[in-house]
Amino acid sequence: MTPPPLETAPLEPVSTTLPDKKASDTASAVTAKSGSTFYWPMRLLPASKRAAMFAIYAFCRRIDDIADEPGEPAVKRAALDVWRRGIRDLYVGGAPNGPLTAALKGAIERYGLPRAEFEALIDGMAMDVAGEESGGMRAPDLDTLRLYCRRVAGAVGMLAIRVFDRADPSTERFALALGEALQLTNILRDLAEDAELDRLYLPRELLLAAGITGDRPAEVLAHHSLPQACEALADLAEARFAEARAAIGGQARGSLWAATAMMVLYHRLLRRLRAAGWRDLNARVRVGRRESAWVAARCMLGLPPAT
């Protein structure tokens, strides 16, 4: 499942060597070609912060590609372990082996990014890989889903607030609540795409409450009560957006403007998904680049628009 800032990018074959050898693997190149909703909030940051966020994004993109592309689970686990060792090496004085790891090392050193959050991201991708063998990522229980969200999205937030120079208890609560809100929104947006990978992230409890007892993605997506389950998950996402806003109160401007832009953009996406009603799962509901740039500019100027 794609983590909150990630959208479609070309996949590469799974490799058990660190995939950071090509000029095209620079963090800025990976981010620019991704089509991400978050490109403009990151692009308008000051140069050093932009470089750090692009590096985090590109790292997420690489490990997400490993989990999502075709291949044997054992090979994917090996490739994730290569990245795990690569991250570990950056924290013990190892030399970068390419442009992406060089960018990561610079971000880690400049902003004191915690190793545990990079490892959490890898752990989240490993949950997807494990699910290919066990069915664990088909209708997980709510606790498992929240753990997954903490790893693949909350970790990004915990890294980002350090780049934004705002790591304190209130902004950590903000980062975790917003990360979960973004990931739940992604799940609701990508139902059909995930089903093609034999994944179904809608939690078991909400499916049962809607009268859906199976966990086979195609069958669940064809069930007449699917919108009811999706609305229930959308309610949870709305609650997390509210928690994120409450955590920082009136502090959403200043150094947190980029995070505010991300919150506004994804809340708009969630509301558009609800308006569409999950009637045509192949219809792409999104926020366009022009709108993303406008929202980012408004937030940067301290004038965040309504969601």
Secondary structure, DSSP 8 states (H G I E B T S, - for coil): ---TT----------SS-S--SGGGSHHHHHHTTT-TTHHHHHTS-HHHHHHHHHHHHHHHHHHHHHHSSS-HHHHHHHHHHHHHHHHHHHTT----SHHHHHHHHHHHHHT--HHHHHHHHHHHHHHHHHHHH-TTBS--HHHHHHHHIIIIIHHHHHHHHHTT--SHHHHHHHHHHHHHHHHHHHHH-HHHHHHTT-B-S-HHHHHHTT-----HHHHHHSTTHHHHHHHHHHHHHHHHHHHHHHHTT--SGGGHHHHHHHHHHHHHHHHHHHHTTS-TTS-----HHHHHHHHHHHHTT-----
